[in-house]
Amino acid sequence: MKTVLTIAGSDSSGGAGIQADLKTMMAHEVYGMSVITALTAQNTLGVAGIMDATPEFVAQQLDCVFTDIRPDAVKIGMVSNADIIRVIAEKLNEYKAVNIVVDPVMVATSGSSLLNDDAGTALKTLLLPLADVITPNVPEAEVLSGMAIHTKAHMLQAAAIIAQAANTSVLLKGGHLEDSADDLLYTDGVAHWFEAERIANPNTHGTGCTLSSAIASNLALGHSMERSIQNAKAYITGALRDGLDLGKGKGPLNHAYRLWR
């Protein structure tokens, strides 16, 4: 049984955060564990409140996981506090964590900000360089690269900037572009495009969490980075195509669509 750890916030509506991560991990037949960085009061309409865990408690959770059931991969999502980011970076270095996927969660699907102002520098300098791959969407990549992204050519430029700054691979997701939904993996100066059909489904709550957790699950199972991304994209495409419709806003995916069928 392969094991995967999610380090992220809790979504009370169950569509994103650790809830989406654990559902995704179970769908991939790996054992999921969680370190909660924050509690959020949110639903498909938006985020009503965020309550951070203390850095000390985050450290305690990490110690408990790594000293007992060591994860074969780690997915990092919402970390809105610079002190928590520092603790996570210290512990991942201490325990020599492997197969780290960082989803730099800055803005929720609803448009609500999820990252405190003082956390940006800590994220860029401490956490991103530890990742085996970073999975920003276009708005997040614009923040990380400092440039506007409107085309695939812009994606390539931004990915190169982010990869050089963090010294790691970047999967820049193209779902926010108007003329394409293709994703770009930029690693060691080489670009690999993943073509994707655009699914006509407005319910996209938690797609970033789901994709990054699916990649981490595939890495834990021993797949290469490219194969892990390909498999993860196929999984999320199927979850979107399933057409689950819950809530009054941007609803969640059906993470169990493979199991239920």
N, C-alpha and C positions, 0 to 999 in steps of 0.2 A: 504494500500500500504506500503510494507516494504521498507526501505531505506538502501543503502550501499554507503560508501565513499571509493574512491580509492585515495591514496596518492602516487603519482608515477610520472615518467617522461613521456613526450609526444614523441610518435614515428611518425615521419613525414610520414612514409609509411603505417601507420594504422594497422600494424599487431601485435604490442606489446604495452606495456605501457598503458596509460590511454585509448587509443583508443580500445585496446583489452578488457580492463576491462569493459568499458561502454557497448560495444557490448555484452559481456558475461552477464552482469547484465540485460540488456534488454531481452536477450534470457531466463532468469530465472524469468522474470516478476517482478523484483524489480526496484525501482527508484534509478538510479545511479547518484552520485555526484563526483566531482574531485577536488583535491588540487594538482596543478602541481609543482613539485620540480625542474624540469629541462626541457629544450627544447633540443631535439636531432635532428640532421640531419642524418638520417639513412634510409636504405632500406634493401632489402633482401640480399644484398651483404656485408653489414657491417655498422659501425658507422663512419661517417665523422666528426662529431663535437658534442660537448656537451656544453650547456650554462646553468649554474645553476641559479635558481631563488634566490633572496636574502632571508636570514632567516626571515627578517622582513615581506616580502611579503607572505612567506609561513605561518607565524603566522597569518597574516591578513586573508588569505583564510580560515584557520582553524577556526578562530573566527566567520567568516561569516557563515560557515556551521553549526557549533555546536550551535550557538545562534538562529538559525532559523529553519532548518530542521535537527533534530538530527538523526544521522545514527544508524540503528539497528546493523550494523556490519561495520568494517573497514578493508580494505585491504591495506597493505603498500608494495610498490615495490621499484623502483629505488630511492635511496637516496645516492648521491655520495659525500656529503659534511658533515663533522662532525658538523658544526654549525647548519645545517638544521636538522640533526638527533636530536640534543639537543632540538631544538624548538619543533619538533614533539613530542618527549617524554614528554616535559613539558606540552604541550597542551592536549595530551591524558590523562595525569594524572589530569590536571585541570578539564577537562570535564568528567572524569570518563568513558571513552569510553569502550565499551563492544564488545565481539566477534571480537577480533583483530587477523588478519591473516597476518603474515609477510613473504613475499617472499624475502629472502636475495639476491637480484639481484647483482651479482658481475661480471658475465661474460655473454655477449650476446650470442645467439645461433651461431652467426657468429664467435665467439671467441674473440671479442673485449672486453677489460676491461671497466667496467662501474662504478667502485668504486675507489675513490681516496685513496691513501695510508693512510692518516690520519683519514679516516672514519671507518676503521675496528674496532678499539677499541671502538669507540662511538656506533657503531652498536651492538657489543657484550654486552657492559655493560649497555647501556641505552635503546635500542629499543627491543632487543630480549626478555628481561625479562618481557616486557609488553604484549607479545603475548599470545594468547590462543593456538596458534599452529604456528610453523615455518615450511616452506616448501622448504628446500634446495634440489637441485639436487646433484649428486655425486661430481662434481668438487667443488661446494660451501661447501658441507659437509666436504670435505677434508681440506678446508681452516679453517673451523670453529672447526673441531676436531683435526687437526694437524696430521692426519694419512692418509695413502693411503687406498683406497676402491676399491677392485676388486671383492669381493664376497658378498653374502648375510650375511655371518658371519661377514664380515667387516662392513657392513651396520649396523648391530645390535650393534657392539662395538662403532661405530662413533655416532649413534643416542643416545646411553646412555651417552656418553661424552657431547654432545651438550645439551641434556635435563638437565643434572645435572648442567652444567655451567649456563644455562639460566633459570633454574627452571620452565620449561614449556614443553608442548608436542612438539614432532618433527615428521613431516611427511617427511621421507627421500625417495626421488623419485629414483627409480632404472632404469630409462630409459637409462642411460649411460652404464649399465653393458652389457657384451656380452652374458651371458647365461640366463638372466632374465630381465623382465621389471616390476617385482613386486615392489610395494611400501610398506614402513614400517612405521606404526604409532607407536611411542614409547611414552607412557604416564604413569606416576606414576610407572615406573619400569615394565610395562606390554607391550609386543610386540604384535601388530596385523598386519598381512600381508594382503595386498590387491593384489590378483592375477590380472594380466593384460596381454592381448595378445599384441604382438608387431605388430603394423600396419606398413606395408611396404609403408611408405610415407616419402620422404625426406624433405617435406615442414613442418617444425616444428617451424617456427618463431613465438614467442609469446606463446608457450605452457605453460611455467611457469607462466606467467601473467594470462593466461586464467584459468588454474587450480586453482590458489589461489583465483581469483575473483569468480569462481564458488563455491568454498568452503565457502567464505564469504557470498555469496548470499544465500546458503542453510542454513547457521547458522542464518542469518537474518530471514529466513522463519520459524525458530523454530526447525529445525532438530538437532539431536544429532551430535557430532563430527564425529563419525564413519559413520553415515548415510550421513552426508554432504560430506564426502570424497568419499564415494561410489557413490553418485549421481554425484559429480563433475567428477569423473573418467569416468563414463558412458557418460557424456556429451562430454568430450574431446576426448574419443575414437570415438564417432560418428563424431565429427568434423574432426578428422584425416582421418577416413574412407571415408568421403565425397569426398576427393581427389581434393580439389581446387588447381589449379596450376597457380600462379601469380608470376611475377618477374623472374629475372635471377639467383637468388641464392636460399637460403632456404626460400620458400614462406610462406605466412600466412595461418591460418586455415579459414574455413568458419564458423564463429561464429553464423550465422543465419540459419544453415542447418535445424534445426527443424522448423523454421518459414516458410522457403521457400518450405518445403515439406507438 
